[in-house]
Amino acid sequence: MALVHTPSRAIDPTVAFLIAAGTVLLALLTLYLVGFDQGAISRSGMYMHELMHDGRHLLGLPCH
Ligand SMILES: [Zn+2]
């Protein structure tokens, strides 16, 4: 016996694409802030660098 699930309402492909694109952009922004920001783009001085410093070393990203 096979069970077939047919959702009553399919997700619009455009909405699914926008959600996926937003998730990827947010992930890339987080990766940048944790791994590579030195304050030049975020305009936070070294605050963001120092905040993420241990995580940067934990991930093995170049730091100092
Ligand atoms: Zn360091």
N, CA, C, O and the ligand as a Tripos MOL2 file, in Angstrom:
@<TRIPOS>MOLECULE
protein
  257   255    65     0     0
PROTEIN
NO_CHARGES

@<TRIPOS>ATOM
      1 N           0.8380   -1.1760    0.0000 N.3       1 MET1
      2 CA          0.0000    0.0000    0.0000 C.3       1 MET1
      3 C           0.8840    1.2400    0.0000 C.2       1 MET1
      4 O           1.7880    1.3590    0.8270 O.2       1 MET1
      5 N           0.6370    2.1330   -0.8930 N.am      2 ALA2
      6 CA          1.4230    3.3580   -0.9900 C.3       2 ALA2
      7 C           0.5870    4.5330   -0.5160 C.2       2 ALA2
      8 O          -0.6060    4.6470   -0.7960 O.2       2 ALA2
      9 N           1.2740    5.4020    0.2160 N.am      3 LEU3
     10 CA          0.6160    6.6220    0.6660 C.3       3 LEU3
     11 C           1.0970    7.7780   -0.2040 C.2       3 LEU3
     12 O           2.2970    7.9460   -0.4190 O.2       3 LEU3
     13 N           0.1870    8.5430   -0.6830 N.am      4 VAL4
     14 CA          0.5350    9.6920   -1.5040 C.3       4 VAL4
     15 C           0.0240   10.9360   -0.8020 C.2       4 VAL4
     16 O          -1.1550   11.0510   -0.4700 O.2       4 VAL4
     17 N           0.9410   11.8610   -0.5870 N.am      5 HIS5
     18 CA          0.5680   13.1220    0.0560 C.3       5 HIS5
     19 C           0.4600   14.1990   -1.0080 C.2       5 HIS5
     20 O           1.4180   14.4760   -1.7290 O.2       5 HIS5
     21 N          -0.6750   14.7790   -1.0930 N.am      6 THR6
     22 CA         -0.8510   15.8900   -2.0280 C.3       6 THR6
     23 C          -1.2300   17.1160   -1.2220 C.2       6 THR6
     24 O          -2.3540   17.2230   -0.7330 O.2       6 THR6
     25 N          -0.2830   18.0500   -1.0840 N.am      7 PRO7
     26 CA         -0.5980   19.2350   -0.2860 C.3       7 PRO7
     27 C          -1.7600   20.0080   -0.8930 C.2       7 PRO7
     28 O          -1.9170   20.1030   -2.1110 O.2       7 PRO7
     29 N          -2.5580   20.5500    0.0010 N.am      8 SER8
     30 CA         -3.7400   21.2540   -0.4840 C.3       8 SER8
     31 C          -3.3830   22.5760   -1.1480 C.2       8 SER8
     32 O          -4.1240   23.0860   -1.9890 O.2       8 SER8
     33 N          -2.2210   23.1310   -0.7510 N.am      9 ARG9
     34 CA         -1.8330   24.4180   -1.3250 C.3       9 ARG9
     35 C          -0.3390   24.3860   -1.6330 C.2       9 ARG9
     36 O           0.4810   24.2820   -0.7200 O.2       9 ARG9
     37 N           0.0110   24.4730   -2.8900 N.am     10 ALA10
     38 CA          1.4180   24.4440   -3.2750 C.3      10 ALA10
     39 C           2.0410   25.8170   -3.0480 C.2      10 ALA10
     40 O           1.3640   26.8430   -3.1120 O.2      10 ALA10
     41 N           3.3520   25.8140   -2.7790 N.am     11 ILE11
     42 CA          4.0790   27.0780   -2.5930 C.3      11 ILE11
     43 C           4.3880   27.6510   -3.9670 C.2      11 ILE11
     44 O           4.8520   26.9440   -4.8620 O.2      11 ILE11
     45 N           4.1270   28.9230   -4.1160 N.am     12 ASP12
     46 CA          4.4300   29.6080   -5.3600 C.3      12 ASP12
     47 C           5.9460   29.5680   -5.5930 C.2      12 ASP12
     48 O           6.7080   29.9030   -4.6860 O.2      12 ASP12
     49 N           6.3910   29.1720   -6.7680 N.am     13 PRO13
     50 CA          7.8380   29.0870   -7.0220 C.3      13 PRO13
     51 C           8.5560   30.4210   -6.8340 C.2      13 PRO13
     52 O           9.7140   30.4390   -6.4180 O.2      13 PRO13
     53 N           7.9070   31.5090   -7.1250 N.am     14 THR14
     54 CA          8.5400   32.8200   -6.9310 C.3      14 THR14
     55 C           8.7820   33.0880   -5.4590 C.2      14 THR14
     56 O           9.8420   33.5890   -5.0830 O.2      14 THR14
     57 N           7.8030   32.7570   -4.6200 N.am     15 VAL15
     58 CA          7.9530   32.9450   -3.1840 C.3      15 VAL15
     59 C           9.0460   32.0310   -2.6450 C.2      15 VAL15
     60 O           9.8540   32.4440   -1.8130 O.2      15 VAL15
     61 N           9.0700   30.7850   -3.1230 N.am     16 ALA16
     62 CA         10.1120   29.8530   -2.6860 C.3      16 ALA16
     63 C          11.4880   30.3650   -3.0840 C.2      16 ALA16
     64 O          12.4370   30.2570   -2.3070 O.2      16 ALA16
     65 N          11.6070   30.9140   -4.2730 N.am     17 PHE17
     66 CA         12.8890   31.4600   -4.7160 C.3      17 PHE17
     67 C          13.3000   32.6480   -3.8510 C.2      17 PHE17
     68 O          14.4670   32.7570   -3.4750 O.2      17 PHE17
     69 N          12.3710   33.5320   -3.5320 N.am     18 LEU18
     70 CA         12.7030   34.6990   -2.7190 C.3      18 LEU18
     71 C          13.1220   34.2880   -1.3120 C.2      18 LEU18
     72 O          14.0440   34.8740   -0.7430 O.2      18 LEU18
     73 N          12.4580   33.2950   -0.7520 N.am     19 ILE19
     74 CA         12.8410   32.8040    0.5810 C.3      19 ILE19
     75 C          14.2350   32.1900    0.5310 C.2      19 ILE19
     76 O          15.0520   32.4420    1.4170 O.2      19 ILE19
     77 N          14.5170   31.3870   -0.4930 N.am     20 ALA20
     78 CA         15.8310   30.7690   -0.6270 C.3      20 ALA20
     79 C          16.9140   31.8220   -0.8460 C.2      20 ALA20
     80 O          17.9870   31.7440   -0.2500 O.2      20 ALA20
     81 N          16.6350   32.8060   -1.7010 N.am     21 ALA21
     82 CA         17.6260   33.8530   -1.9640 C.3      21 ALA21
     83 C          17.8900   34.6780   -0.7110 C.2      21 ALA21
     84 O          19.0390   35.0240   -0.4380 O.2      21 ALA21
     85 N          16.8600   34.9990    0.0520 N.am     22 GLY22
     86 CA         17.0360   35.7430    1.2970 C.3      22 GLY22
     87 C          17.8420   34.9610    2.3150 C.2      22 GLY22
     88 O          18.6730   35.5280    3.0250 O.2      22 GLY22
     89 N          17.6000   33.6600    2.3880 N.am     23 THR23
     90 CA         18.3490   32.8200    3.3210 C.3      23 THR23
     91 C          19.8230   32.7740    2.9410 C.2      23 THR23
     92 O          20.6920   32.8570    3.8080 O.2      23 THR23
     93 N          20.1050   32.6420    1.6560 N.am     24 VAL24
     94 CA         21.4970   32.6060    1.1940 C.3      24 VAL24
     95 C          22.1800   33.9430    1.4760 C.2      24 VAL24
     96 O          23.3190   33.9620    1.9420 O.2      24 VAL24
     97 N          21.5090   35.0510    1.2020 N.am     25 LEU25
     98 CA         22.1090   36.3600    1.4600 C.3      25 LEU25
     99 C          22.3810   36.5650    2.9440 C.2      25 LEU25
    100 O          23.4300   37.0910    3.3150 O.2      25 LEU25
    101 N          21.4470   36.1540    3.7930 N.am     26 LEU26
    102 CA         21.6440   36.2760    5.2350 C.3      26 LEU26
    103 C          22.8140   35.4130    5.7020 C.2      26 LEU26
    104 O          23.5990   35.8390    6.5490 O.2      26 LEU26
    105 N          22.9360   34.1960    5.1530 N.am     27 ALA27
    106 CA         24.0410   33.3160    5.5190 C.3      27 ALA27
    107 C          25.3770   33.9060    5.0800 C.2      27 ALA27
    108 O          26.3580   33.8390    5.8200 O.2      27 ALA27
    109 N          25.4210   34.4800    3.8830 N.am     28 LEU28
    110 CA         26.6650   35.0810    3.4090 C.3      28 LEU28
    111 C          27.0380   36.3130    4.2360 C.2      28 LEU28
    112 O          28.2150   36.5350    4.5210 O.2      28 LEU28
    113 N          26.0430   37.1100    4.6190 N.am     29 LEU29
    114 CA         26.3110   38.2760    5.4600 C.3      29 LEU29
    115 C          26.8650   37.8390    6.8150 C.2      29 LEU29
    116 O          27.8140   38.4320    7.3260 O.2      29 LEU29
    117 N          26.2630   36.7940    7.3920 N.am     30 THR30
    118 CA         26.7450   36.2870    8.6760 C.3      30 THR30
    119 C          28.1640   35.7430    8.5510 C.2      30 THR30
    120 O          29.0100   35.9920    9.4110 O.2      30 THR30
    121 N          28.4200   34.9960    7.4750 N.am     31 LEU31
    122 CA         29.7710   34.4690    7.2610 C.3      31 LEU31
    123 C          30.7740   35.6030    7.1300 C.2      31 LEU31
    124 O          31.8780   35.5270    7.6680 O.2      31 LEU31
    125 N          30.3920   36.6550    6.4160 N.am     32 TYR32
    126 CA         31.2980   37.7920    6.2690 C.3      32 TYR32
    127 C          31.5660   38.4580    7.6150 C.2      32 TYR32
    128 O          32.7140   38.7460    7.9550 O.2      32 TYR32
    129 N          30.4980   38.7020    8.3810 N.am     33 LEU33
    130 CA         30.6730   39.4010    9.6570 C.3      33 LEU33
    131 C          31.4830   38.5750   10.6450 C.2      33 LEU33
    132 O          32.2800   39.1220   11.4070 O.2      33 LEU33
    133 N          31.2810   37.2490   10.6350 N.am     34 VAL34
    134 CA         32.0210   36.4040   11.5680 C.3      34 VAL34
    135 C          33.4510   36.2050   11.0920 C.2      34 VAL34
    136 O          34.3830   36.2300   11.8950 O.2      34 VAL34
    137 N          33.6280   36.0070    9.7950 N.am     35 GLY35
    138 CA         34.9200   35.5580    9.3170 C.3      35 GLY35
    139 C          35.8520   36.5970    8.7610 C.2      35 GLY35
    140 O          37.0690   36.4320    8.8470 O.2      35 GLY35
    141 N          35.3290   37.6620    8.1930 N.am     36 PHE36
    142 CA         36.2260   38.5100    7.4190 C.3      36 PHE36
    143 C          36.1390   39.9930    7.7380 C.2      36 PHE36
    144 O          36.9950   40.7550    7.2870 O.2      36 PHE36
    145 N          35.1550   40.4310    8.4870 N.am     37 ASP37
    146 CA         34.9920   41.8630    8.7200 C.3      37 ASP37
    147 C          36.1290   42.4080    9.5720 C.2      37 ASP37
    148 O          36.4660   41.8500   10.6160 O.2      37 ASP37
    149 N          36.7070   43.4950    9.1130 N.am     38 GLN38
    150 CA         37.7560   44.1780    9.8710 C.3      38 GLN38
    151 C          37.3230   45.5910   10.2330 C.2      38 GLN38
    152 O          38.1350   46.3860   10.7070 O.2      38 GLN38
    153 N          36.0560   45.9110   10.0170 N.am     39 GLY39
    154 CA         35.5410   47.2130   10.3870 C.3      39 GLY39
    155 C          35.4460   48.2000    9.2430 C.2      39 GLY39
    156 O          34.8290   49.2530    9.4020 O.2      39 GLY39
    157 N          36.0340   47.8980    8.0960 N.am     40 ALA40
    158 CA         36.0350   48.8460    6.9900 C.3      40 ALA40
    159 C          34.6490   48.9730    6.3650 C.2      40 ALA40
    160 O          34.2390   50.0760    6.0020 O.2      40 ALA40
    161 N          33.9240   47.8700    6.2320 N.am     41 ILE41
    162 CA         32.6010   47.9080    5.6050 C.3      41 ILE41
    163 C          31.5090   48.0800    6.6480 C.2      41 ILE41
    164 O          30.5620   48.8330    6.4200 O.2      41 ILE41
    165 N          31.6140   47.4080    7.7750 N.am     42 SER42
    166 CA         30.5650   47.5110    8.7910 C.3      42 SER42
    167 C          30.6530   48.8340    9.5450 C.2      42 SER42
    168 O          29.7160   49.1890   10.2610 O.2      42 SER42
    169 N          31.7310   49.5560    9.4070 N.am     43 ARG43
    170 CA         31.9260   50.8610   10.0530 C.3      43 ARG43
    171 C          31.8150   50.7520   11.5680 C.2      43 ARG43
    172 O          31.3780   51.6920   12.2320 O.2      43 ARG43
    173 N          32.2130   49.5940   12.1180 N.am     44 SER44
    174 CA         32.1050   49.4000   13.5590 C.3      44 SER44
    175 C          33.4700   49.4380   14.2230 C.2      44 SER44
    176 O          33.6130   49.0220   15.3730 O.2      44 SER44
    177 N          34.4660   49.9290   13.5140 N.am     45 GLY45
    178 CA         35.8060   49.8830   14.0750 C.3      45 GLY45
    179 C          36.2130   48.4340   14.2140 C.2      45 GLY45
    180 O          35.9580   47.6330   13.3150 O.2      45 GLY45
    181 N          36.8310   48.0840   15.3100 N.am     46 MET46
    182 CA         37.2240   46.6860   15.5370 C.3      46 MET46
    183 C          36.2240   45.9760   16.4390 C.2      46 MET46
    184 O          36.4740   44.8570   16.8870 O.2      46 MET46
    185 N          35.0780   46.6300   16.7110 N.am     47 TYR47
    186 CA         34.0950   46.0430   17.6180 C.3      47 TYR47
    187 C          33.6070   44.6910   17.1050 C.2      47 TYR47
    188 O          33.6020   43.7140   17.8530 O.2      47 TYR47
    189 N          33.1930   44.6220   15.8280 N.am     48 MET48
    190 CA         32.6710   43.3670   15.2830 C.3      48 MET48
    191 C          33.7670   42.3110   15.2250 C.2      48 MET48
    192 O          33.5090   41.1330   15.4690 O.2      48 MET48
    193 N          34.9810   42.7260   14.9070 N.am     49 HIS49
    194 CA         36.1050   41.7850   14.8740 C.3      49 HIS49
    195 C          36.3400   41.1840   16.2540 C.2      49 HIS49
    196 O          36.4910   39.9700   16.3920 O.2      49 HIS49
    197 N          36.3690   42.0310   17.2670 N.am     50 GLU50
    198 CA         36.6120   41.5390   18.6220 C.3      50 GLU50
    199 C          35.4470   40.6890   19.1190 C.2      50 GLU50
    200 O          35.6560   39.7170   19.8440 O.2      50 GLU50
    201 N          34.2130   41.0490   18.7350 N.am     51 LEU51
    202 CA         33.0420   40.2820   19.1540 C.3      51 LEU51
    203 C          33.0770   38.8650   18.5870 C.2      51 LEU51
    204 O          32.6980   37.9110   19.2660 O.2      51 LEU51
    205 N          33.5270   38.7300   17.3540 N.am     52 MET52
    206 CA         33.5290   37.4340   16.6800 C.3      52 MET52
    207 C          34.8880   36.7370   16.7390 C.2      52 MET52
    208 O          35.0970   35.7370   16.0520 O.2      52 MET52
    209 N          35.8060   37.2480   17.5460 N.am     53 HIS53
    210 CA         37.1790   36.7890   17.5120 C.3      53 HIS53
    211 C          37.3220   35.3020   17.8320 C.2      53 HIS53
    212 O          38.0120   34.5840   17.1080 O.2      53 HIS53
    213 N          36.6930   34.8330   18.8880 N.am     54 ASP54
    214 CA         36.8150   33.4280   19.2630 C.3      54 ASP54
    215 C          36.1880   32.5190   18.2120 C.2      54 ASP54
    216 O          36.7250   31.4530   17.9090 O.2      54 ASP54
    217 N          35.0590   32.9370   17.6590 N.am     55 GLY55
    218 CA         34.4270   32.1470   16.6010 C.3      55 GLY55
    219 C          35.2880   32.0640   15.3710 C.2      55 GLY55
    220 O          35.3300   31.0340   14.6980 O.2      55 GLY55
    221 N          35.9680   33.1340   15.0790 N.am     56 ARG56
    222 CA         36.8760   33.1530   13.9360 C.3      56 ARG56
    223 C          37.9960   32.1380   14.1140 C.2      56 ARG56
    224 O          38.3250   31.4040   13.1820 O.2      56 ARG56
    225 N          38.5800   32.0930   15.3000 N.am     57 HIS57
    226 CA         39.6360   31.1170   15.5610 C.3      57 HIS57
    227 C          39.0650   29.7080   15.5790 C.2      57 HIS57
    228 O          39.7060   28.7740   15.0990 O.2      57 HIS57
    229 N          37.8790   29.5470   16.1220 N.am     58 LEU58
    230 CA         37.2460   28.2290   16.1730 C.3      58 LEU58
    231 C          37.0290   27.6580   14.7890 C.2      58 LEU58
    232 O          37.1880   26.4560   14.5740 O.2      58 LEU58
    233 N          36.6630   28.5220   13.8420 N.am     59 LEU59
    234 CA         36.3950   28.0660   12.4640 C.3      59 LEU59
    235 C          37.6660   27.9560   11.6410 C.2      59 LEU59
    236 O          37.6220   27.4810   10.5060 O.2      59 LEU59
    237 N          38.7990   28.3850   12.1870 N.am     60 GLY60
    238 CA         40.0610   28.2800   11.4700 C.3      60 GLY60
    239 C          40.2250   29.3300   10.3900 C.2      60 GLY60
    240 O          40.9940   29.1420    9.4480 O.2      60 GLY60
    241 N          39.5120   30.4300   10.5200 N.am     61 LEU61
    242 CA         39.6370   31.5020    9.5190 C.3      61 LEU61
    243 C          40.8470   32.3660    9.8610 C.2      61 LEU61
    244 O          41.2060   32.4910   11.0320 O.2      61 LEU61
    245 N          41.4750   32.9590    8.8570 N.am     62 PRO62
    246 CA         42.6390   33.8130    9.1390 C.3      62 PRO62
    247 C          42.2220   35.0230    9.9640 C.2      62 PRO62
    248 O          41.1890   35.6380    9.7000 O.2      62 PRO62
    249 N          43.0250   35.3570   10.9570 N.am     63 CYS63
    250 CA         42.6630   36.4410   11.8470 C.3      63 CYS63
    251 C          43.8310   37.3990   12.0300 C.2      63 CYS63
    252 O          43.7820   38.5350   11.5590 O.2      63 CYS63
    253 N          44.8790   36.9490   12.7100 N.am     64 HIS64
    254 CA         46.0190   37.8170   12.9650 C.3      64 HIS64
    255 C          47.2870   37.0190   12.9740 C.2      64 HIS64
    256 O          48.3660   37.5770   13.1740 O.2      64 HIS64
    257 ZN         42.6760   36.3210   16.3430 Zn       65 ZN65
@<TRIPOS>BOND
     1     1     2 1
     2     2     3 1
     3     3     4 2
     4     3     5 am
     5     5     6 1
     6     6     7 1
     7     7     8 2
     8     7     9 am
     9     9    10 1
    10    10    11 1
    11    11    12 2
    12    11    13 am
    13    13    14 1
    14    14    15 1
    15    15    16 2
    16    15    17 am
    17    17    18 1
    18    18    19 1
    19    19    20 2
    20    19    21 am
    21    21    22 1
    22    22    23 1
    23    23    24 2
    24    23    25 am
    25    25    26 1
    26    26    27 1
    27    27    28 2
    28    27    29 am
    29    29    30 1
    30    30    31 1
    31    31    32 2
    32    31    33 am
    33    33    34 1
    34    34    35 1
    35    35    36 2
    36    35    37 am
    37    37    38 1
    38    38    39 1
    39    39    40 2
    40    39    41 am
    41    41    42 1
    42    42    43 1
    43    43    44 2
    44    43    45 am
    45    45    46 1
    46    46    47 1
    47    47    48 2
    48    47    49 am
    49    49    50 1
    50    50    51 1
    51    51    52 2
    52    51    53 am
    53    53    54 1
    54    54    55 1
    55    55    56 2
    56    55    57 am
    57    57    58 1
    58    58    59 1
    59    59    60 2
    60    59    61 am
    61    61    62 1
    62    62    63 1
    63    63    64 2
    64    63    65 am
    65    65    66 1
    66    66    67 1
    67    67    68 2
    68    67    69 am
    69    69    70 1
    70    70    71 1
    71    71    72 2
    72    71    73 am
    73    73    74 1
    74    74    75 1
    75    75    76 2
    76    75    77 am
    77    77    78 1
    78    78    79 1
    79    79    80 2
    80    79    81 am
    81    81    82 1
    82    82    83 1
    83    83    84 2
    84    83    85 am
    85    85    86 1
    86    86    87 1
    87    87    88 2
    88    87    89 am
    89    89    90 1
    90    90    91 1
    91    91    92 2
    92    91    93 am
    93    93    94 1
    94    94    95 1
    95    95    96 2
    96    95    97 am
    97    97    98 1
    98    98    99 1
    99    99   100 2
   100    99   101 am
   101   101   102 1
   102   102   103 1
   103   103   104 2
   104   103   105 am
   105   105   106 1
   106   106   107 1
   107   107   108 2
   108   107   109 am
   109   109   110 1
   110   110   111 1
   111   111   112 2
   112   111   113 am
   113   113   114 1
   114   114   115 1
   115   115   116 2
   116   115   117 am
   117   117   118 1
   118   118   119 1
   119   119   120 2
   120   119   121 am
   121   121   122 1
   122   122   123 1
   123   123   124 2
   124   123   125 am
   125   125   126 1
   126   126   127 1
   127   127   128 2
   128   127   129 am
   129   129   130 1
   130   130   131 1
   131   131   132 2
   132   131   133 am
   133   133   134 1
   134   134   135 1
   135   135   136 2
   136   135   137 am
   137   137   138 1
   138   138   139 1
   139   139   140 2
   140   139   141 am
   141   141   142 1
   142   142   143 1
   143   143   144 2
   144   143   145 am
   145   145   146 1
   146   146   147 1
   147   147   148 2
   148   147   149 am
   149   149   150 1
   150   150   151 1
   151   151   152 2
   152   151   153 am
   153   153   154 1
   154   154   155 1
   155   155   156 2
   156   155   157 am
   157   157   158 1
   158   158   159 1
   159   159   160 2
   160   159   161 am
   161   161   162 1
   162   162   163 1
   163   163   164 2
   164   163   165 am
   165   165   166 1
   166   166   167 1
   167   167   168 2
   168   167   169 am
   169   169   170 1
   170   170   171 1
   171   171   172 2
   172   171   173 am
   173   173   174 1
   174   174   175 1
   175   175   176 2
   176   175   177 am
   177   177   178 1
   178   178   179 1
   179   179   180 2
   180   179   181 am
   181   181   182 1
   182   182   183 1
   183   183   184 2
   184   183   185 am
   185   185   186 1
   186   186   187 1
   187   187   188 2
   188   187   189 am
   189   189   190 1
   190   190   191 1
   191   191   192 2
   192   191   193 am
   193   193   194 1
   194   194   195 1
   195   195   196 2
   196   195   197 am
   197   197   198 1
   198   198   199 1
   199   199   200 2
   200   199   201 am
   201   201   202 1
   202   202   203 1
   203   203   204 2
   204   203   205 am
   205   205   206 1
   206   206   207 1
   207   207   208 2
   208   207   209 am
   209   209   210 1
   210   210   211 1
   211   211   212 2
   212   211   213 am
   213   213   214 1
   214   214   215 1
   215   215   216 2
   216   215   217 am
   217   217   218 1
   218   218   219 1
   219   219   220 2
   220   219   221 am
   221   221   222 1
   222   222   223 1
   223   223   224 2
   224   223   225 am
   225   225   226 1
   226   226   227 1
   227   227   228 2
   228   227   229 am
   229   229   230 1
   230   230   231 1
   231   231   232 2
   232   231   233 am
   233   233   234 1
   234   234   235 1
   235   235   236 2
   236   235   237 am
   237   237   238 1
   238   238   239 1
   239   239   240 2
   240   239   241 am
   241   241   242 1
   242   242   243 1
   243   243   244 2
   244   243   245 am
   245   245   246 1
   246   246   247 1
   247   247   248 2
   248   247   249 am
   249   249   250 1
   250   250   251 1
   251   251   252 2
   252   251   253 am
   253   253   254 1
   254   254   255 1
   255   255   256 2
@<TRIPOS>SUBSTRUCTURE
     1 MET1         2 RESIDUE 1 A MET
     2 ALA2         6 RESIDUE 1 A ALA
     3 LEU3        10 RESIDUE 1 A LEU
     4 VAL4        14 RESIDUE 1 A VAL
     5 HIS5        18 RESIDUE 1 A HIS
     6 THR6        22 RESIDUE 1 A THR
     7 PRO7        26 RESIDUE 1 A PRO
     8 SER8        30 RESIDUE 1 A SER
     9 ARG9        34 RESIDUE 1 A ARG
    10 ALA10       38 RESIDUE 1 A ALA
    11 ILE11       42 RESIDUE 1 A ILE
    12 ASP12       46 RESIDUE 1 A ASP
    13 PRO13       50 RESIDUE 1 A PRO
    14 THR14       54 RESIDUE 1 A THR
    15 VAL15       58 RESIDUE 1 A VAL
    16 ALA16       62 RESIDUE 1 A ALA
    17 PHE17       66 RESIDUE 1 A PHE
    18 LEU18       70 RESIDUE 1 A LEU
    19 ILE19       74 RESIDUE 1 A ILE
    20 ALA20       78 RESIDUE 1 A ALA
    21 ALA21       82 RESIDUE 1 A ALA
    22 GLY22       86 RESIDUE 1 A GLY
    23 THR23       90 RESIDUE 1 A THR
    24 VAL24       94 RESIDUE 1 A VAL
    25 LEU25       98 RESIDUE 1 A LEU
    26 LEU26      102 RESIDUE 1 A LEU
    27 ALA27      106 RESIDUE 1 A ALA
    28 LEU28      110 RESIDUE 1 A LEU
    29 LEU29      114 RESIDUE 1 A LEU
    30 THR30      118 RESIDUE 1 A THR
    31 LEU31      122 RESIDUE 1 A LEU
    32 TYR32      126 RESIDUE 1 A TYR
    33 LEU33      130 RESIDUE 1 A LEU
    34 VAL34      134 RESIDUE 1 A VAL
    35 GLY35      138 RESIDUE 1 A GLY
    36 PHE36      142 RESIDUE 1 A PHE
    37 ASP37      146 RESIDUE 1 A ASP
    38 GLN38      150 RESIDUE 1 A GLN
    39 GLY39      154 RESIDUE 1 A GLY
    40 ALA40      158 RESIDUE 1 A ALA
    41 ILE41      162 RESIDUE 1 A ILE
    42 SER42      166 RESIDUE 1 A SER
    43 ARG43      170 RESIDUE 1 A ARG
    44 SER44      174 RESIDUE 1 A SER
    45 GLY45      178 RESIDUE 1 A GLY
    46 MET46      182 RESIDUE 1 A MET
    47 TYR47      186 RESIDUE 1 A TYR
    48 MET48      190 RESIDUE 1 A MET
    49 HIS49      194 RESIDUE 1 A HIS
    50 GLU50      198 RESIDUE 1 A GLU
    51 LEU51      202 RESIDUE 1 A LEU
    52 MET52      206 RESIDUE 1 A MET
    53 HIS53      210 RESIDUE 1 A HIS
    54 ASP54      214 RESIDUE 1 A ASP
    55 GLY55      218 RESIDUE 1 A GLY
    56 ARG56      222 RESIDUE 1 A ARG
    57 HIS57      226 RESIDUE 1 A HIS
    58 LEU58      230 RESIDUE 1 A LEU
    59 LEU59      234 RESIDUE 1 A LEU
    60 GLY60      238 RESIDUE 1 A GLY
    61 LEU61      242 RESIDUE 1 A LEU
    62 PRO62      246 RESIDUE 1 A PRO
    63 CYS63      250 RESIDUE 1 A CYS
    64 HIS64      254 RESIDUE 1 A HIS
    65 ZN65       257 GROUP 0 **** ****
